[in-house]
Amino acid sequence: MTPSQAAPPYRATDRTVPTRARERASYDRELVHSILDETSVCHLGFVRDGAPVVLPTLYGRVGGVLYVHGSTGSRPLRMAGQADPGLEVCLTVTHVDGLVLARSAFHHSINYRSVVVHGTARQVTDPEEKRSALDALVDHVVPGRSSDSRPANAKELAATAVLRLDLDEVSAKVRTGGPGDDPEDLALPYWTGVVPVVRGYGAPVAADDLDPSVPLPAYLSAL
């Protein structure tokens, strides 16, 4: 994609401009999408009975939309299924990339990449969009898995709810680099630097009842 073809950045709003370290904020779409696509667990915040609630849950991205999975008995999904305006939410995703160890306790930090999404979540009612969203959720966790498993049947679909949250009011925030010690602390005899934090997968462990003739799928080997 050439610079002239690059997707426009997300629009900064009062809710997406941080009050601290504004220089770390970004509204670049490719950066936002890359952070969202690298993991599959988010924290979904909303207000219930006048009190804040934050729930960890799975999500998947399809273009400019996030889909969030849950049970039809879940309170937030029932709230989102009510008549407009839906459920006001704040969804967050964070990667920890490194532990930043400074000479002073005050300047210890972490290197991270995060995304915050504000918006109105609504329950997906169209059957085809719901099936596509559930496939996207499965493939977001393990790419290629949805086509290598039994699709949800009618009973399972009826018990599963999916929220749709459009990516509109969005921001990313990133910290990189080493410690920021004060000049007067540079001579102190304490180790300082960054301890990288990496994500990895172990070797797949087959279920006890798996038929030994079923081979390990290529998409799992690729992990």
C-alpha positions as CSV (number, residue, x, y, z in Angstrom):
1,M,0.0,0.0,0.0
2,T,1.5,3.3,-1.1
3,P,1.4,6.4,1.3
4,S,-1.4,7.9,-0.8
5,Q,-3.4,4.7,-0.4
6,A,-2.8,4.3,3.3
7,A,-5.9,4.1,5.4
8,P,-6.6,7.3,7.3
9,P,-5.9,7.2,11.1
10,Y,-8.6,7.0,13.6
11,R,-9.9,10.3,14.8
12,A,-8.7,11.4,18.2
13,T,-11.4,12.2,20.7
14,D,-11.6,13.4,24.3
15,R,-11.9,9.8,25.4
16,T,-9.0,8.5,23.3
17,V,-6.4,11.2,24.1
18,P,-4.4,10.1,27.2
19,T,-3.9,12.5,30.1
20,R,-0.3,11.2,30.6
21,A,2.5,10.4,28.1
22,R,0.5,11.7,25.2
23,E,3.5,11.2,23.0
24,R,3.0,7.4,23.2
25,A,-0.5,7.6,21.8
26,S,-1.1,6.6,18.2
27,Y,-4.2,6.5,16.0
28,D,-2.6,4.6,13.1
29,R,-5.0,1.9,11.9
30,E,-2.3,-0.6,10.9
31,L,-0.7,-0.3,14.3
32,V,-4.1,-0.7,16.1
33,H,-5.0,-3.7,14.0
34,S,-1.6,-5.4,14.5
35,I,-1.9,-5.1,18.3
36,L,-5.5,-6.5,18.2
37,D,-4.6,-9.3,15.9
38,E,-1.7,-10.6,18.1
39,T,-3.8,-11.8,20.9
40,S,-7.3,-13.1,21.5
41,V,-8.2,-12.0,25.1
42,C,-9.6,-8.6,25.9
43,H,-11.1,-6.9,29.0
44,L,-14.6,-5.6,28.4
45,G,-15.7,-2.8,30.7
46,F,-19.3,-1.5,31.2
47,V,-21.5,-0.1,34.0
48,R,-24.0,-2.4,35.6
49,D,-26.5,-1.1,38.2
50,G,-24.4,2.0,38.6
51,A,-21.1,0.2,39.3
52,P,-18.2,-0.6,36.9
53,V,-17.7,-4.1,35.8
54,V,-14.7,-5.4,33.8
55,L,-14.8,-9.0,32.3
56,P,-12.0,-10.9,30.4
57,T,-13.4,-12.5,27.3
58,L,-12.4,-13.7,23.8
59,Y,-12.7,-11.5,20.7
60,G,-12.0,-11.5,17.0
61,R,-11.5,-8.8,14.5
62,V,-13.1,-8.7,11.0
63,G,-12.0,-5.5,9.2
64,G,-13.3,-2.6,11.2
65,V,-15.4,-4.7,13.6
66,L,-14.6,-6.5,16.8
67,Y,-16.8,-9.5,17.8
68,V,-17.0,-10.5,21.4
69,H,-18.2,-14.0,22.5
70,G,-20.3,-14.9,25.5
71,S,-23.3,-16.9,26.8
72,T,-26.9,-15.8,26.2
73,G,-27.2,-15.9,30.0
74,S,-24.5,-13.3,30.4
75,R,-25.6,-10.0,31.9
76,P,-23.7,-7.7,29.5
77,L,-24.8,-9.6,26.5
78,R,-28.4,-9.5,27.6
79,M,-28.0,-5.7,28.2
80,A,-26.5,-5.3,24.7
81,G,-29.4,-7.2,23.2
82,Q,-31.9,-4.7,24.4
83,A,-33.3,-1.9,22.3
84,D,-31.1,0.9,21.1
85,P,-28.7,2.4,22.2
86,G,-27.2,-0.9,23.1
87,L,-24.5,-1.2,25.7
88,E,-21.8,1.4,26.2
89,V,-18.5,-0.3,26.6
90,C,-14.8,0.2,26.9
91,L,-12.7,-2.7,25.5
92,T,-8.9,-2.9,26.2
93,V,-6.1,-5.2,24.9
94,T,-2.5,-5.1,26.3
95,H,0.8,-6.8,25.4
96,V,3.7,-6.7,27.9
97,D,6.9,-6.7,25.8
98,G,9.5,-6.1,28.5
99,L,10.3,-5.3,32.1
100,V,12.1,-2.0,32.4
101,L,14.4,-2.0,35.4
102,A,15.8,1.3,36.4
103,R,18.3,2.3,39.0
104,S,15.6,4.0,41.0
105,A,12.4,2.3,42.1
106,F,10.4,5.3,40.8
107,H,11.5,4.9,37.2
108,H,10.8,1.1,36.9
109,S,8.3,0.5,34.1
110,I,7.2,-1.9,31.4
111,N,7.4,-1.8,27.6
112,Y,4.0,-2.4,26.3
113,R,1.5,-2.1,23.4
114,S,-2.1,-1.4,24.2
115,V,-5.4,-0.5,22.5
116,V,-8.5,1.1,24.0
117,V,-11.8,1.0,22.1
118,H,-14.8,3.0,23.2
119,G,-18.3,2.5,21.6
120,T,-21.7,0.9,21.7
121,A,-21.8,-2.9,21.6
122,R,-24.9,-4.5,20.1
123,Q,-25.9,-8.2,19.9
124,V,-25.5,-9.8,16.5
125,T,-28.9,-11.2,15.4
126,D,-28.3,-11.9,11.8
127,P,-27.7,-15.7,11.5
128,E,-25.1,-15.5,8.8
129,E,-23.2,-12.7,10.5
130,K,-23.3,-14.7,13.7
131,R,-21.8,-17.8,12.1
132,S,-19.1,-15.7,10.4
133,A,-18.3,-14.0,13.6
134,L,-18.0,-17.3,15.5
135,D,-15.7,-18.6,12.8
136,A,-13.6,-15.4,13.1
137,L,-13.4,-15.9,16.9
138,V,-12.1,-19.4,16.5
139,D,-9.6,-18.5,13.8
140,H,-8.5,-15.5,15.9
141,V,-7.3,-17.9,18.6
142,V,-5.8,-20.5,16.2
143,P,-5.8,-19.5,12.5
144,G,-7.3,-22.2,10.3
145,R,-9.1,-24.0,13.2
146,S,-12.7,-23.1,12.2
147,S,-12.5,-25.2,9.0
148,D,-11.0,-28.1,10.9
149,S,-13.8,-28.5,13.5
150,R,-17.5,-29.2,13.6
151,P,-19.5,-26.0,13.2
152,A,-22.0,-25.0,16.0
153,N,-25.4,-26.6,15.7
154,A,-28.7,-24.9,16.1
155,K,-28.8,-25.6,19.9
156,E,-25.3,-24.3,20.4
157,L,-26.0,-21.2,18.4
158,A,-29.0,-20.5,20.4
159,A,-27.0,-20.7,23.6
160,T,-24.2,-18.4,22.3
161,A,-24.4,-14.6,22.0
162,V,-22.0,-12.4,20.0
163,L,-21.5,-8.7,20.5
164,R,-20.5,-6.4,17.7
165,L,-18.3,-3.4,18.4
166,D,-17.4,-1.1,15.5
167,L,-13.8,0.2,15.6
168,D,-14.5,3.9,15.5
169,E,-13.3,5.6,18.7
170,V,-9.9,3.9,19.1
171,S,-6.4,4.6,20.2
172,A,-3.1,2.7,20.7
173,K,-0.4,3.5,23.2
174,V,3.1,2.1,23.1
175,R,6.2,2.3,25.3
176,T,9.6,1.1,24.0
177,G,13.2,1.6,25.0
178,G,15.2,1.5,28.2
179,P,15.0,3.0,31.6
180,G,14.8,6.8,32.1
181,D,17.0,7.3,35.2
182,D,17.7,10.7,36.5
183,P,21.2,12.1,35.8
184,E,22.1,12.0,39.5
185,D,21.4,8.3,39.6
186,L,23.5,7.2,36.7
187,A,26.5,6.3,38.9
188,L,24.5,4.1,41.3
189,P,25.8,0.5,41.3
190,Y,22.5,-1.2,40.4
191,W,21.9,-3.3,37.4
192,T,19.6,-1.5,34.9
193,G,18.1,-2.5,31.5
194,V,15.2,-4.4,30.0
195,V,14.1,-8.0,30.5
196,P,12.2,-9.0,27.3
197,V,8.9,-10.8,27.7
198,V,8.1,-13.2,24.9
199,R,5.0,-15.2,24.0
200,G,5.4,-18.8,22.9
201,Y,3.6,-22.1,22.4
202,G,4.6,-25.5,23.6
203,A,4.3,-28.7,21.7
204,P,0.6,-29.7,21.2
205,V,-0.6,-32.4,23.6
206,A,-3.2,-34.8,22.1
207,A,-6.3,-35.6,24.0
208,D,-6.3,-39.1,25.7
209,D,-9.2,-40.2,23.5
210,L,-7.8,-38.9,20.1
211,D,-7.6,-41.6,17.4
212,P,-3.8,-42.1,16.9
213,S,-4.4,-42.1,13.1
214,V,-5.4,-38.4,13.2
215,P,-2.3,-36.4,12.3
216,L,-1.3,-33.1,13.8
217,P,-2.7,-30.3,11.6
218,A,-0.3,-28.1,9.7
219,Y,-1.7,-25.0,11.3
220,L,-0.8,-26.3,14.7
221,S,2.7,-27.1,13.6
222,A,3.0,-23.6,12.3
223,L,2.4,-22.2,15.7
